[in-house]
């Protein structure tokens, strides 16, 4: 099972939208998937519309035993191939900031239990929807994840927010979870005709190079419509939804490719060619933007991994 943590440091950037889009793409791909809703707001849980459960993810993080996990696990309203570890408001009580909080590895233990004893067919991917902060819940997700996907919007604060998040990812990778890989920085709600958005995307690329995904999520009404109807974006019938669905297919493909690269490539090996992936540019990206700009990023370890593992 590949585990991806979807995070942001600011609410309202569409982090949960991205997590659900990846889940929708996994279903379209025919993969059995799990969403763990770590955000106390519970928006992913509400959209996935599971039945009531005897326990929640709060109980799992306190006691990561299989019996408790099964009580917090429910089939989603989307598909029998998508389950959800449901959120609750009292998750906020576990989200105190700081690296010294106890039981940071309980989420990893719970996911290990699900890998060893899955309910039904094994999951191929687990998607961790983190709260919009670097508190305990997000750090727990990074300790449990194989890859981390940072979601941002093309605004004037995008670079500073990405710097703080990437610093946290690199710290967790160096001190706790050496298998953690960057899936990249994903720009959400991009408007192609906005010069401000074009400028901010260019600013991100100049700061972080190929850590910024060449694929961006365009700003489309279809996303809100599909979420309001509690259906996967791939099942919403509109041209905008079709465009968004194809974009999430590419995002999922990059996540899975970085997972395979992390498992199979030795540090001294040469990276596989990224010509095909580097050529993938969303229609929402300005045509004169470089696919891989020179970077002034202060995160050399993540930058090196991005050059090797992100298409």
C-alpha positions in Angstrom: 0.0 0.0 0.0 1.4 3.4 -1.0 0.6 6.2 1.5 0.5 9.9 0.4 0.0 12.8 2.8 -1.8 15.7 1.3 -1.0 18.9 3.3 -1.1 22.7 3.3 -0.3 25.3 5.9 -3.3 27.5 5.1 -7.0 26.7 5.1 -9.1 27.3 2.0 -6.5 26.3 -0.6 -8.4 23.2 -1.7 -6.3 20.6 0.1 -9.3 18.3 0.7 -10.4 18.9 -2.9 -7.0 17.5 -4.0 -7.2 14.5 -1.6 -10.6 13.6 -2.9 -9.5 14.2 -6.5 -6.7 11.7 -6.0 -9.2 9.2 -4.5 -11.5 9.7 -7.5 -8.6 9.1 -9.8 -7.7 5.9 -7.9 -11.2 4.6 -8.3 -11.1 5.4 -12.1 -7.8 3.5 -12.3 -9.5 0.5 -10.6 -7.5 0.7 -7.4 -8.8 0.0 -4.0 -8.2 3.1 -1.8 -8.4 4.4 1.7 -8.9 8.0 2.8 -7.9 8.9 6.4 -9.5 12.2 7.3 -7.1 13.8 9.8 -8.7 17.3 9.5 -11.0 18.0 12.5 -13.3 19.9 10.1 -14.2 16.6 8.6 -14.9 17.9 5.1 -13.5 14.8 3.4 -15.7 12.6 5.6 -18.8 14.6 4.8 -18.2 14.5 1.1 -17.4 10.7 1.1 -20.7 10.2 3.0 -19.9 7.1 5.0 -22.4 5.5 7.5 -22.1 6.2 11.2 -19.3 4.4 12.9 -18.7 3.3 16.5 -15.3 5.0 16.7 -13.4 7.7 14.8 -9.8 8.4 13.9 -9.4 10.0 17.3 -9.8 6.6 18.9 -7.5 5.0 16.4 -4.7 7.5 17.2 -5.2 6.8 20.9 -5.3 3.0 20.5 -4.1 1.8 17.1 -5.4 -1.8 17.5 -7.2 -3.6 14.7 -10.4 -3.9 16.6 -10.5 -0.1 17.1 -9.5 0.6 13.5 -12.3 -1.5 12.2 -14.8 0.4 14.3 -13.6 3.7 12.8 -13.5 2.4 9.2 -16.5 2.7 6.9 -17.3 2.2 3.3 -17.6 5.5 1.4 -20.8 6.5 -0.4 -18.7 6.7 -3.6 -17.7 3.1 -4.1 -17.2 -0.2 -2.3 -13.6 0.2 -3.3 -13.1 3.3 -1.3 -13.1 3.3 2.5 -12.7 6.1 5.0 -11.2 6.4 8.4 -13.7 9.0 9.7 -12.9 12.3 11.3 -14.3 14.0 14.3 -14.1 17.4 15.9 -12.2 16.1 18.9 -9.2 15.3 16.7 -8.3 19.0 17.4 -7.5 17.9 21.0 -4.7 15.7 19.5 -3.3 18.5 17.3 -1.1 20.3 19.8 2.0 21.6 17.9 5.6 20.7 18.5 7.9 17.8 17.7 7.8 16.3 21.2 4.2 15.3 21.3 3.7 11.7 22.3 2.4 8.9 20.1 3.4 10.5 16.9 3.8 7.1 15.3 0.4 5.7 16.1 -1.0 6.5 12.7 1.8 4.6 11.1 1.1 1.7 13.4 -2.6 1.8 12.4 -1.8 1.8 8.7 0.6 -1.1 9.2 -2.3 -3.0 10.9 -4.5 -2.3 7.8 -1.7 -3.5 5.5 -1.3 -6.7 7.4 -5.0 -7.4 8.0 -7.0 -5.4 5.5 -10.8 -5.6 5.6 -11.4 -7.4 2.3 -9.0 -6.9 -0.6 -5.8 -5.0 0.2 -5.7 -1.2 -0.3 -3.4 0.0 -3.1 -3.2 3.6 -1.9 -4.0 5.4 1.3 -4.6 9.2 1.1 -4.1 11.2 4.3 -6.0 14.4 4.4 -4.1 16.6 6.9 -5.3 19.6 8.8 -4.0 23.0 7.5 -1.2 23.3 10.0 2.1 21.7 11.1 0.7 20.4 14.3 0.8 16.8 15.7 -1.7 15.4 13.2 0.2 16.5 10.1 3.5 15.4 11.6 1.9 12.0 12.3 0.9 11.8 8.7 4.4 12.6 7.5 5.8 9.9 9.7 3.4 7.4 8.2 3.6 8.5 4.6 5.6 7.3 1.6 5.2 10.6 -0.2 4.0 14.1 0.7 2.1 16.3 -1.6 2.0 20.0 -0.7 -1.1 22.0 -2.0 -0.9 25.7 -2.6 -2.6 28.5 -4.4 -0.8 31.0 -6.7 -0.9 33.9 -4.2 1.8 36.2 -2.8 2.2 34.0 0.3 2.7 30.7 -1.6 6.5 30.7 -1.5 6.8 31.4 2.2 4.1 28.8 3.1 5.8 26.2 0.8 9.2 26.9 2.5 7.8 26.1 5.9 6.1 23.0 4.8 9.1 21.6 2.9 11.3 22.3 5.9 9.0 20.2 8.0 9.0 17.4 5.4 12.7 17.4 5.2 13.0 17.3 9.0 10.6 14.4 9.3 12.4 12.6 6.5 15.9 13.1 8.1 14.9 12.3 11.7 12.0 9.9 11.6 10.9 8.6 8.2 13.8 8.1 5.7 11.4 6.5 3.1 9.4 9.8 2.8 9.6 11.3 -0.7 8.3 14.5 -2.1 5.4 14.1 -4.5 5.8 17.8 -5.2 4.1 21.1 -4.8 0.7 21.2 -6.5 -0.8 24.5 -7.6 -4.5 24.5 -7.1 -7.2 26.9 -8.5 -5.1 28.2 -11.3 -6.6 30.7 -13.7 -4.7 30.8 -16.9 -5.6 34.3 -18.0 -4.5 35.8 -14.7 -1.1 37.5 -15.0 -0.9 37.5 -11.2 -1.3 33.7 -11.2 1.2 33.3 -13.9 3.7 35.4 -12.0 3.2 33.5 -8.7 3.6 30.1 -10.5 6.8 31.4 -12.0 7.9 32.6 -8.5 7.3 29.1 -7.1 9.3 27.5 -9.9 12.2 29.9 -9.4 12.2 29.1 -5.7 11.6 25.3 -5.8 12.4 24.1 -9.3 11.1 20.7 -10.1 9.5 20.3 -6.7 6.7 22.3 -8.4 4.6 19.9 -10.4 4.2 20.7 -14.1 0.5 19.8 -13.7 -1.8 22.3 -12.0 -5.4 22.1 -11.0 -7.5 24.7 -12.9 -10.1 26.7 -11.2 -13.4 25.1 -12.3 -17.0 25.3 -10.9 -17.4 21.6 -11.5 -15.3 20.8 -8.4 -17.7 22.5 -6.1 -20.7 21.0 -7.9 -19.3 17.4 -7.6 -18.5 17.9 -3.9 -21.9 19.3 -3.2 -23.5 16.3 -4.8 -21.0 13.9 -2.9 -19.9 12.2 -6.1 -16.3 11.7 -7.5 -15.2 14.4 -9.9 -14.7 11.7 -12.5 -18.5 10.9 -12.4 -19.7 14.5 -12.7 -20.9 15.2 -16.2 -19.5 18.5 -17.5 -16.6 19.5 -19.7 -14.9 21.2 -16.7 -15.2 18.0 -14.7 -13.7 16.0 -17.5 -10.7 18.4 -17.6 -10.3 18.2 -13.8 -10.5 14.4 -13.9 -7.8 14.1 -16.4 -5.6 16.4 -14.4 -6.0 14.3 -11.3 -5.2 11.2 -13.3 -1.8 12.8 -14.0 -1.3 13.8 -10.4 -2.0 10.2 -9.3 0.4 8.9 -11.9 3.2 11.1 -10.6 2.6 10.1 -7.0 2.7 6.4 -7.9 5.8 6.9 -10.1 7.6 8.6 -7.2 6.7 5.7 -5.0 8.2 3.2 -7.5 11.3 5.2 -7.9 11.8 5.5 -4.1 11.5 1.7 -3.7 13.6 0.6 -6.6 16.3 3.2 -7.3 19.6 3.2 -5.4 21.2 6.4 -4.4 24.1 6.0 -6.8 21.9 5.0 -9.8 21.1 7.4 -12.6 17.5 8.6 -12.7 15.2 7.4 -15.4 14.4 9.9 -18.2 11.7 12.3 -17.4 11.2 13.6 -20.9 7.6 12.4 -21.1 6.5 13.7 -17.8 8.4 17.0 -18.2 6.4 17.5 -21.4 3.1 17.2 -19.5 1.8 20.8 -19.1 -1.7 21.6 -18.1 -3.6 23.9 -20.4 -3.8 26.3 -17.4 0.0 26.8 -17.3 1.4 29.9 -19.1 3.0 28.7 -22.3 6.2 30.7 -21.7 6.8 29.2 -18.3 9.7 26.8 -18.1 9.0 23.2 -17.0 12.0 23.2 -14.8 13.5 26.5 -13.7 16.7 27.1 -11.9 16.0 27.0 -8.2 17.2 28.9 -5.2 15.5 26.4 -2.8 17.1 25.9 0.6 16.1 22.3 0.6 18.8 20.5 -1.3 17.9 17.0 -0.2 14.3 17.4 -1.4 15.4 19.1 -4.5 17.8 16.2 -5.3 15.0 13.7 -4.8 12.7 15.8 -7.0 15.2 15.9 -9.8 15.4 12.1 -9.6 11.9 11.1 -8.8 9.4 13.7 -10.0 8.5 13.7 -13.7 
